[in-house]
Amino acid sequence: MAAERMRLLRRNLVSTYVVYGASVLAALVVTPVIVHALGKEAYGLWVFIGSITVFVQLLDLGVGPSVVRFGAHARGARTPEEISALASVGIVVYAIIGAATVVVGVVLAVVVPYLISIPDDLVDPARAATLLVVAGIAVRFPMGLFNNLLLGQQRYDVVNLGNLVGLVVYFVLVVSILPWYGGIVLLAAVTLLSTVVRLGVPLVWLRRELPFLRLRRALVDRLRVRELLAFSWHNFLIHLASKVAYSSDVIVVGIVLGAKAAALYGVPSRIFGLVLGLGTGATDLLYPAFAELEGADERRRQRRLLLAGLRLGMALMLLLALPLVLIPDQLIYGWIGPGWGPSSAVLALLGIVLLVHQPAQLLSQYLVARGYQQRLSMMLLFVVGANLVLSIVLARSVGIWGVAFATVVTEAAATLVLIPRLVHRSPDGPSYRAVARAALRPVLPSLLAAALVLVVFSRLLDPRTLLELVPVGVLWVLAFAIAVWFLGLDDADRSAISSRLGMRRSRRSLASASE
């Protein structure tokens, strides 16, 4: 069983980073194309629509993550009949949610032009684009149910294949059509089509992975619906907190400061989103693993997996986020070009957010997988409420960088104090000291490497294009890898990584990797 888990984890990890790598490469090409094809004002509107329609996804009510959790739990407990019941209940719930989404989309399309200052010629395109984006969200609910069932079986590789195909469709259409025909309506239509492709491809594997799956009306009863929604409610609150924390920034900037300011915030926000996906992609794979170990009542291995995930996850985020903190101006200038000076301070602050968010993300997944999501959801709602109020105040008083600073302050409070206390108080949970030691171990070696490469070498070289940034990136990866390998990881981590890379084949290393 341990060997199977590691095989799935390795395959899922590789496929996840293939997709994220392709996403980053696509974004390097596509984002400048979109910015120049739309112009600053229309691009600011597009970013605003994307941020505000993110909240429509909350109509999921937390059902998606709950399907993953219950599916993985049933896998660990070896009760496949529960998966059929879960799918049957889920499809009924999503039918109701889908109908509500259509209504919300129509209302949102009417009010969007009143929420942000835009020229008259963008009013109708704004409404049409909003409808198309919401249509993509409505499609995502029922199709996403079956994708989540596959995730519960730890088949991230299959879902990632769909993500990759959808990304290719999006990339090809944007690059080949948008520069000549332009407009946010066309961009929204391309987004809708790529969403359908992305969610449809994994369904080819559904029957093979879940041959026992049956959708039956008889499996839907009030008790099962109540159980799913009771658990999902707190997941909904957790995801609400996440969306407010990271998606409301552009909305606040757009409403308070206008479309051009939203564009200035939108570029670093786009980089933030890419790095967040890259940095949390590996640790997100551990959520169903935590739930499966909970179902199998293997608490000791679950705790070891958490601490190892904290060390490795923090190391990965340091690699990705420190350039955002230390050379944000060079990154934005090399990617988009001149005229985006105010965006540099925002990107530096969002880089700090990534660093403090990484351990909080993994600890939250651990708590939800163990069923301790109620207190977590209440705490996160309090944190994001404070974030929203502080963002509005600072946007009015100091400008766009104040919105990012508000996120730094509130995220740090959650990560350093509140979430670790919940983990420590959970039965069989690791101590606060163990959590802090695991998360902080890679920090000092990373900072030493960053001082040499990102502070000294990069400023001396002063790159002006992405091509000129390549030597900085290569040297940074090498210096970081050497420093963290010898100083930021423990023997078990090095043994596990070595065994997976084929560098060591001893039984001891394989046992360490399994744990």
C-alpha positions in Angstrom: 0.0 0.0 0.0 2.9 2.4 0.9 4.5 1.6 -2.5 1.3 2.4 -4.3 0.9 5.7 -2.5 4.4 6.7 -3.4 3.9 5.7 -7.0 0.8 7.8 -7.2 2.5 10.7 -5.5 5.4 10.6 -7.8 3.2 10.4 -10.9 0.9 13.2 -9.6 3.9 15.4 -8.7 5.5 15.1 -12.1 2.2 15.8 -14.0 1.3 18.7 -11.7 4.6 20.4 -12.4 4.4 19.7 -16.1 1.1 21.6 -16.1 2.4 24.4 -13.9 5.5 24.7 -16.0 3.4 24.9 -19.2 1.2 27.4 -17.5 4.1 29.7 -16.6 5.5 29.5 -20.1 2.1 30.2 -21.6 1.6 33.1 -19.3 5.0 34.6 -20.3 3.7 34.8 -23.8 0.0 35.2 -23.4 -0.2 37.9 -20.8 1.8 40.5 -22.8 -0.3 39.6 -25.9 -3.5 40.2 -23.9 -2.3 43.4 -22.3 -1.2 44.9 -25.7 -4.3 43.7 -27.5 -6.8 45.1 -25.0 -4.9 48.1 -23.7 -4.6 49.1 -20.1 -8.2 50.2 -19.5 -9.8 47.1 -21.1 -7.2 44.8 -19.4 -8.0 46.4 -16.1 -11.7 45.6 -16.8 -10.9 42.0 -17.7 -8.9 41.5 -14.5 -11.7 43.1 -12.5 -14.3 40.7 -14.1 -12.1 37.8 -13.4 -11.7 38.8 -9.8 -15.4 39.5 -9.1 -16.6 36.3 -10.9 -14.3 34.3 -8.7 -16.8 34.8 -6.0 -19.5 33.1 -8.1 -17.4 29.9 -7.7 -18.3 30.1 -4.0 -21.8 28.8 -5.0 -20.0 25.4 -4.9 -20.6 25.8 -1.2 -17.5 23.7 -0.4 -18.9 20.6 -2.0 -15.9 20.1 -4.3 -13.2 19.8 -1.6 -15.7 17.7 0.5 -16.1 15.2 -2.4 -12.3 14.9 -2.6 -12.1 14.4 1.2 -14.9 11.8 1.5 -13.8 10.0 -1.7 -10.3 9.6 -0.3 -11.6 8.6 3.1 -13.7 5.9 1.5 -10.7 4.7 -0.4 -8.7 4.5 2.8 -11.6 2.7 4.6 -12.1 0.5 1.5 -15.9 1.3 1.2 -16.4 1.9 -2.6 -20.2 1.9 -2.2 -19.9 5.2 -0.3 -18.4 6.7 -3.4 -21.5 5.9 -5.5 -23.6 7.5 -2.8 -21.3 10.5 -2.7 -21.6 11.0 -6.5 -25.4 10.6 -6.5 -25.8 13.2 -3.8 -23.3 15.5 -5.4 -25.0 15.5 -8.8 -28.3 16.5 -7.3 -26.7 19.3 -5.2 -24.9 20.6 -8.3 -28.0 20.6 -10.4 -29.5 23.1 -7.9 -26.3 25.1 -7.7 -26.0 25.3 -11.5 -29.5 26.8 -11.8 -28.6 29.4 -9.1 -25.4 30.2 -10.9 -27.3 31.2 -14.1 -29.4 33.7 -12.1 -26.4 35.2 -10.3 -24.6 35.5 -13.6 -27.4 37.6 -15.2 -27.6 39.9 -12.2 -23.8 40.3 -12.1 -23.7 41.1 -15.8 -26.1 44.0 -15.2 -24.2 45.5 -12.3 -20.6 45.1 -13.3 -20.4 48.3 -15.4 -21.6 50.2 -12.3 -18.9 48.8 -10.0 -15.9 50.1 -12.0 -15.3 53.3 -13.9 -15.1 52.5 -17.6 -15.8 54.2 -20.9 -19.2 53.8 -22.5 -17.9 51.7 -25.3 -16.9 49.0 -22.8 -20.2 48.7 -21.0 -21.8 46.1 -23.4 -18.6 44.1 -23.8 -18.3 44.0 -20.0 -21.7 42.5 -19.7 -21.3 39.9 -22.4 -17.8 38.9 -21.1 -19.3 38.5 -17.6 -22.0 36.2 -18.9 -19.5 34.0 -20.7 -17.2 33.8 -17.7 -20.1 32.8 -15.4 -21.3 30.2 -18.0 -17.9 28.6 -17.6 -18.3 28.5 -13.9 -21.8 26.9 -14.2 -20.4 24.2 -16.5 -17.5 23.6 -14.0 -19.9 22.5 -11.2 -21.3 19.2 -12.6 -18.3 18.3 -14.7 -16.0 19.1 -11.7 -17.8 16.6 -9.6 -16.3 13.7 -11.5 -12.9 15.4 -11.6 -13.0 15.6 -7.8 -13.9 11.9 -7.6 -10.8 11.2 -9.6 -8.8 13.4 -7.2 -10.1 11.4 -4.3 -8.6 8.4 -5.9 -5.3 10.4 -6.1 -5.5 10.5 -9.9 -4.2 14.0 -10.2 -2.3 12.9 -13.3 -5.5 12.3 -15.2 -7.0 15.7 -14.2 -3.7 17.3 -15.0 -3.8 15.9 -18.5 -7.2 17.7 -19.0 -5.6 20.9 -17.6 -2.8 20.6 -20.1 -5.0 20.1 -23.1 -7.2 23.0 -22.0 -4.2 25.2 -21.6 -3.0 24.3 -25.1 -6.4 25.2 -26.6 -6.4 28.5 -24.7 -2.9 29.4 -25.7 -3.3 28.6 -29.4 -6.6 30.5 -29.7 -5.4 33.6 -27.8 -2.1 33.9 -29.7 -3.6 33.3 -33.1 -6.8 35.3 -32.9 -6.8 37.9 -30.1 -4.1 40.3 -31.6 -6.1 40.6 -34.9 -9.7 40.6 -33.6 -9.2 41.7 -29.9 -11.9 42.4 -27.3 -12.7 41.0 -23.9 -15.8 39.2 -25.3 -13.6 37.1 -27.6 -11.2 36.4 -24.7 -14.1 35.3 -22.5 -15.4 32.9 -25.2 -12.0 31.4 -25.5 -11.8 30.9 -21.8 -15.2 29.2 -21.8 -14.2 26.8 -24.5 -10.9 25.9 -22.8 -12.8 25.2 -19.6 -15.1 22.7 -21.2 -12.1 20.9 -22.8 -10.1 20.9 -19.5 -13.0 19.3 -17.6 -14.1 17.0 -20.3 -10.8 15.2 -21.0 -10.5 13.4 -17.6 -14.0 11.9 -18.0 -12.5 9.4 -20.4 -10.8 7.7 -17.5 -13.7 7.8 -15.1 -15.1 4.3 -15.9 -11.7 2.7 -15.7 -10.8 4.3 -12.3 -14.2 3.9 -10.7 -15.8 0.8 -12.4 -18.2 0.4 -9.5 -19.6 3.9 -9.8 -23.3 4.1 -10.2 -25.6 7.2 -10.0 -28.9 6.2 -8.4 -31.8 8.2 -7.1 -32.2 5.6 -4.3 -28.8 6.6 -2.9 -29.9 10.2 -2.4 -31.6 10.8 1.0 -31.8 13.6 3.5 -29.2 12.1 5.8 -26.6 11.9 3.1 -27.4 15.4 1.8 -27.2 16.8 5.3 -23.9 15.1 6.0 -22.3 16.3 2.8 -23.6 19.9 3.3 -22.7 20.0 7.0 -19.1 19.2 6.2 -19.1 21.3 3.0 -20.4 24.4 4.9 -17.2 24.8 6.7 -15.2 24.1 3.6 -17.3 26.8 2.0 -16.3 29.3 4.7 -12.6 28.3 4.3 -12.8 28.9 0.5 -14.7 32.1 1.0 -11.9 33.3 3.2 -9.3 32.3 0.6 -11.2 34.1 -2.2 -11.7 37.2 -0.2 -8.0 37.2 0.8 -6.5 36.9 -2.7 -9.3 37.9 -5.1 -10.8 40.9 -3.4 -7.6 43.0 -3.7 -8.1 43.8 -7.4 -11.8 44.4 -6.7 -10.9 46.9 -3.9 -8.4 48.6 -6.2 -10.8 48.8 -9.1 -13.7 50.2 -7.1 -11.6 52.7 -5.0 -9.0 53.7 -7.6 -10.4 52.8 -11.0 -9.6 50.5 -14.0 -6.0 51.8 -14.7 -5.0 51.2 -11.0 -6.6 47.7 -11.3 -4.3 47.0 -14.3 -1.3 48.1 -12.3 -2.3 45.8 -9.5 -3.4 43.0 -11.9 0.1 42.4 -13.4 1.8 41.6 -10.1 -1.4 39.7 -9.1 -1.0 37.6 -12.2 2.6 36.7 -11.3 1.4 36.1 -7.7 -1.2 33.6 -9.0 1.3 31.7 -11.1 3.8 31.4 -8.3 1.1 30.4 -5.8 0.1 27.6 -8.1 3.7 26.4 -8.6 4.5 26.7 -4.9 1.4 24.9 -3.6 1.0 22.4 -6.4 3.1 19.7 -4.6 1.6 20.3 -1.2 -2.0 20.3 -2.5 -1.3 16.6 -3.5 -1.0 15.8 0.2 -4.7 16.7 1.0 -6.2 13.4 -0.2 -3.2 11.5 1.3 -3.9 13.1 4.7 -7.6 12.1 4.3 -6.8 8.5 3.2 -4.4 8.1 6.2 -7.1 9.4 8.5 -9.5 6.8 7.1 -6.9 4.1 7.6 -6.2 5.5 11.2 -2.4 5.9 10.5 -1.8 9.0 12.6 1.9 8.6 13.0 2.6 8.5 9.3 0.1 11.3 8.8 2.1 13.5 11.2 5.4 12.6 9.6 4.0 13.5 6.2 2.9 16.9 7.5 6.3 17.8 8.8 8.1 16.6 5.7 5.6 18.6 3.6 6.3 21.7 5.6 10.1 21.5 5.0 9.9 20.7 1.4 7.0 22.9 0.6 8.6 25.9 2.3 11.9 25.2 0.4 10.0 25.2 -2.9 8.2 28.5 -2.1 11.4 30.2 -1.1 12.9 29.3 -4.4 10.0 30.8 -6.3 9.0 33.8 -4.1 12.3 35.4 -3.1 12.9 36.8 -6.6 9.5 38.5 -6.4 10.6 40.1 -3.1 14.1 41.1 -4.0 14.0 41.9 -7.8 10.3 42.8 -8.6 11.2 45.8 -10.7 13.5 43.7 -13.0 10.9 40.9 -13.4 8.0 43.3 -14.4 10.2 45.4 -16.7 11.6 42.3 -18.4 8.1 40.8 -18.8 5.8 43.6 -19.7 8.1 46.6 -20.4 8.2 50.2 -19.0 5.3 52.1 -17.5 4.5 49.7 -14.7 6.7 51.2 -11.9 4.0 51.3 -9.1 3.5 47.5 -9.7 7.0 46.7 -8.3 6.1 47.4 -4.6 2.9 45.4 -4.9 4.8 42.4 -6.3 7.4 42.6 -3.5 4.7 42.5 -0.9 2.8 39.7 -2.6 6.0 37.7 -2.6 6.1 38.0 1.2 2.5 36.9 1.3 3.5 33.7 -0.6 6.2 32.9 2.0 3.9 33.3 5.0 1.0 31.6 3.2 2.8 28.3 2.3 2.8 26.7 5.8 -0.7 27.9 6.5 -2.0 26.2 3.3 -0.6 22.9 4.2 -1.6 23.1 7.9 -5.2 24.0 6.8 -5.3 20.9 4.5 -4.2 18.7 7.4 -6.9 20.1 9.6 -9.7 19.7 7.0 -8.6 16.2 6.1 -8.8 15.3 9.8 -12.3 16.8 10.1 -11.3 19.9 12.2 -12.5 22.4 9.7 -15.1 24.2 11.9 -12.8 26.2 14.1 -10.5 26.8 11.1 -13.3 28.3 9.1 -14.3 30.7 11.9 -10.8 31.8 12.4 -10.1 32.4 8.7 -13.3 34.4 8.3 -12.1 36.7 11.1 -8.7 37.1 9.4 -10.1 38.0 6.0 -12.6 40.4 7.4 -9.8 42.3 9.0 -7.9 42.0 5.7 -10.8 43.5 3.7 -11.3 46.4 6.1 -7.6 47.2 6.2 -7.3 47.0 2.4 -10.0 49.6 1.9 -8.5 51.9 4.4 -5.0 51.6 3.0 -6.2 51.8 -0.6 -7.7 55.2 0.1 -4.8 56.5 2.2 -1.6 55.2 0.5 -2.6 53.7 -2.9 -2.3 50.2 -4.4 0.7 49.0 -2.4 -1.4 49.4 0.8 -3.8 46.7 -0.3 -1.0 44.2 -0.7 0.5 45.3 2.7 -2.9 44.6 4.4 -2.7 41.0 3.1 0.8 40.6 4.4 -0.2 41.7 7.9 -3.3 39.5 8.2 -1.8 36.5 6.5 1.2 36.6 8.9 -1.1 36.7 11.9 -2.9 33.5 10.7 0.3 31.7 9.8 2.5 32.5 12.8 -0.1 32.3 15.6 -3.6 31.1 14.9 -3.4 28.1 12.6 -0.5 26.4 14.4 -2.4 26.6 17.6 -5.3 24.7 16.1 -2.9 22.0 14.8 -1.2 21.7 18.2 -4.6 21.3 20.0 -5.8 18.6 17.6 -5.4 15.0 19.0 -2.1 13.5 17.9 -1.1 16.7 16.2 2.5 17.9 16.1 3.7 20.6 18.6 4.0 24.2 17.8 7.8 23.9 18.1 7.9 20.9 15.6 5.8 22.9 13.1 7.9 26.0 13.4 11.2 24.0 13.2 10.0 22.2 10.0 8.8 25.4 8.3 11.8 27.6 9.2 14.6 25.2 8.5 15.1 26.1 4.8 14.8 29.9 5.4 18.3 30.9 6.5 20.2 29.0 3.8 17.8 30.4 1.2 18.4 34.0 2.4 22.2 33.5 2.2 22.0 32.3 -1.4 19.5 35.1 -2.3 21.9 37.8 -0.9 24.7 36.6 -3.2 22.6 36.1 -6.4 19.5 38.2 -6.2 20.9 41.2 -4.3 24.5 41.4 -5.6 24.8 39.6 -8.9 21.4 40.7 -10.3 21.8 44.4 -9.4 25.3 44.4 -11.0 24.0 42.7 -14.2 20.9 44.9 -14.3 18.9 42.8 -16.8 16.3 44.5 -18.9 14.6 41.6 -20.8 13.5 38.1 -19.9 16.4 36.7 -21.9 18.9 38.8 -19.8 17.2 37.5 -16.7 18.0 33.9 -17.6 21.6 33.9 -16.2 20.2 35.3 -12.9 17.6 32.5 -12.8 20.1 29.7 -13.6 22.6 30.9 -11.0 19.8 31.4 -8.4 18.5 27.9 -8.8 22.0 26.4 -8.5 23.0 28.5 -5.5 19.6 27.8 -3.8 19.8 24.0 -4.5 23.3 23.7 -3.0 22.4 25.8 0.1 19.1 24.2 0.9 20.3 20.6 0.1 23.1 20.7 2.7 21.6 23.1 5.3 17.9 23.3 4.8 16.8 19.6 4.7 17.3 16.8 7.2 18.7 13.3 6.5 15.3 11.8 5.9 14.3 14.4 3.3 17.6 14.0 1.5 17.3 10.2 1.6 13.7 10.3 0.3 14.6 12.7 -2.6 17.7 10.7 -3.5 15.7 7.4 -3.6 13.1 9.0 -5.9 15.7 10.4 -8.2 17.5 7.0 -8.4 20.6 8.3 -6.6 20.2 5.8 -3.7 18.4 2.5 -3.9 18.9 1.2 -0.4 16.0 -0.2 1.5 16.5 2.4 4.2 16.0 5.2 1.7 12.9 3.6 0.2 11.4 3.1 3.6 12.1 6.8 4.4 10.4 7.8 1.1 7.4 5.7 1.9 7.0 7.5 5.2 
